[in-house]
Amino acid sequence: MSTRISVAMITKNGEKYLAQELDSILKNLGEEDEIVISDDGSTDGTVETIRAYQAKNERIRLVQGPQEGIIANIENVVQKCNGDFIFLADQDDVWKEDKVKKVISEFNKNAVLVMHDAQVFNEDLTKMIMPSFFEYRGCKSGTFANLVKNRYIGCCMAFRKELVPRFLPIPRTLPMHDQWIGLTADLRKDKVVLIREPLLKYRRHEAAASDFSHNSVPVMIKNRCNLVRELWRARKIRKGPGR
């Protein structure tokens, strides 16, 4: 069974923590694996940092982002990946050294999407804020559970390449990509596996693209209505007319 891995990373002005993230990822990868980075118009030293790593490691590939927001950039980088298994990565976290090995073991048991737990730390990783994102969020798979409350987190997610055409394109009416990807697998009753072990250090800081805050009730209702509508529309398109 082929186990070529692609790490799909999006960056924008992430110079401060990027080297630490790349170092932790590279420790997990084999010689045939790749890191594909879609940079979305960084104005700091992010691109220079990536190119410095490229000069020493041919497994890193830099592509230009569309500069149309996070969802468009996720689409861009995922489409550029060549691996059989795609791991999503932020620009500022730290992977545990056995992360890929433990996730791949679940793919070898026919999982289509795998998500693992994470420890949440402060900005410089000196203080643990929460030992388990899963426990904090009540993480579980299943369509209804994740429609009511999103428990998917992209930086802890990996999936088979065959899932990609099922979730692309990602509707621009949605606030983020991770819930959409997870629900795509849930709705098709693909095997979704949750590893209840923290395999990543999630860094909380002011410049992070996502946080754990909650929207107001009206915004949450609007987002859920958009999500249900887009899921129904995607289902009809994939089934074809008259089905």
N, C-alpha and C positions, 0 to 999 in steps of 0.2 A: 504494500500500500504506500502510495506517494505521500510524503509529509512535508512537501516544500511549503514554507511559511512566508507570507507577506505581512509586514507590519505597516499599517496605513496610518500615517501621522499627518495632522494638519498643524500649521504654525502661523502665527502672526505676532510679531514683537515678543518673542519668547526667549530671547537671548539669555536671560538671567539664569534659567534652570535647565536649558536645553541639553547642555553637555552631560549633566548628571543623568538625565533621562536616557540619552543615547547610549551612554556607558552601560547602564543597567539593562537595556534592551539587547545590545550586542553580546552580552554575556550569555544570553538565552538562545542565541541563534547559531545554526550550522552554516557551513560554507556555501550551501546552495540557496540559503534564505535571502530575503531582501527587506530593506526598509525604504518605503516610498514616502517622501515628504512633499506635501503640496503647500507651498508658502503663499499666503494670501496678501502679499504686498507689504512685507515687514519694512520698517524704516529704521530699526535698530541694527544690531549686529547679528541677527538671526541667520540670515543667508550666509554671511561670512563664516559663522560657526559651522553651518552645515557643510559648506565647501571645504573647510579645513578637515572635517571628518571624512568627506568623500576622498580627499587626496590620499588618505591612509587606508580607506576601506571601500572596495568596489561594490560592496553589498548595499550601499546607500545611494538612492536615486532622488534627485530633486526635480520637481515639476512646478510649473507656474500655476498658481491658483486663479480662479475666475474673478476674485474680488467682488463676490456677490453675497457674502455672508457665510456662516458656518455650515449650513446645510449644503449649499452649492459646493463648498470646498470638500466636504465629506464625499459627496458624489464624485467629484473630480478625482480624488486620491484613490477611492475604492475601484474606480474604473481602470486605473493605471496598474493595479496589482496583478501579478502573474501567478501567485501562489495558490495552492489547493486550499489553504486555510488562511483567513485574513484576521489579524488581530488589530483592533483599533487602539490608538495611542494618543494621549494628550501630549503637550510639550513641556510638562512640568512635574510629572510624577516619577516614581521610582519603582521598577519591577523587581520582585523577588527573583532570586537566581533560578528557582525551579518552576517558575510560572508556566513557561511554554511546555515543559515536560508534563506537568500535571494536567494542563488543558488538553494537550494532544492525547493523553490517555483516555479522556472522555470521548474525543472524536473517534478513537479506535473502537469504542463501544457503540458507534453509529449515531452519536449526537450530531445535530445540525447546527445548533447554536449553544455556546457555553458562556456562562458568566460566573465570575468568581467574586468572593468577598474582598473588601479592602479595609485597611486601617486608615483613619483620617488623622493627619498631622497638621501642625501649624506651619507657617511659611518656611522656616529653616529646618524643619523635621526634628526639632529637639523636644517637642512635646506632643504626645498623642492626645488628640481631642476626643476620638471615639475608637474603641478597639474593633468595632464591626459595623460597617455600613449596612450589611444585611439585617442585623438586629435593629438598628436605628430605623430602617425603612420598612421592615417587615417583608423582606424580599421573598417572592415566590413567583413561579411561572403561572401561565393561564391567562386566557383572553380577558375574562371579566375582571379579575383582580387587577390587571394592569391597565384596563380602561378606566376603572374607578380611581386608581392611584398608581402613577408610574413608578415602578420599582426597578426599571432597567437603567443602567449607567454605562455609557459607551466605553469609557476607558478600561472597563473590566470585561469587555465583551469580545468574543471571537466567533467566527462562523465559517462554514464551508463556502467556497466560492459560488457554488450552485445556488445559494440563497440570494446572491446579488441581483439577478434580473427579476426576482420576485419583489424586492423592496424599492427598486429604482423605477421611475424617479421618485424622490421624496417630496411630498407636497410642501410648497412654500408657505402654506397657511399654518403649518405646525411650528411650535416654538423650538423644538429640538429634534434630533434624528434618532436617538436611542430607543425611545418608546415605539416609534414606527417600525424599526428593524425587529425589535423583540416581538411585537404583535404580529408582524408578518409571519414569523415562524410559528407563533402560538395558533394563529387562525388556520394554518394548514396542518395543524396537529403534528408538526415536525418535533423531533425529540430535542427538547430544551433542557439542558442540565445546569443546575446551580451548584458550584463548588463552594461549600461552606467553610472555606479556609481563606484568610487574607493573603493574596498573592501580589499585592500592590500597596505602596504607600501613596495615598492621595493627599496632595498638598493643597491646603486652603490658604488663599491670599487674595488681595484686593483685585489683582489683574486677571483672575481666573475667569474663563468664559462661562462656566456654570457654577451654581451654588446650590445650597439645600433649602433656600427660602421658599415660601409658598406664595402663590399668586392670590389675589383677592378672589372671593367666591364667584363674582360675575365673570372674571377672566378665566377661572378654572372651568366654569360651565361652557363658556364660548370655546375654549380649547378642546374640551371633550366633544362638543357638537361637531367642530371641524374635523376632529379625528375620526369619529364614527362615519361622517359623510365621506371622507376620503377613503376610508377602508372599504366602504360599500361600493364606491366608484371604482376603486382598483379591482375589487372582486368581480364586478360586472365586466370590466375591460378584459380581464384575464380569462374569464369564462367564454367570452365572445358573445356576439349578438344572438338573441333568441334562446339563450340558455338560462 
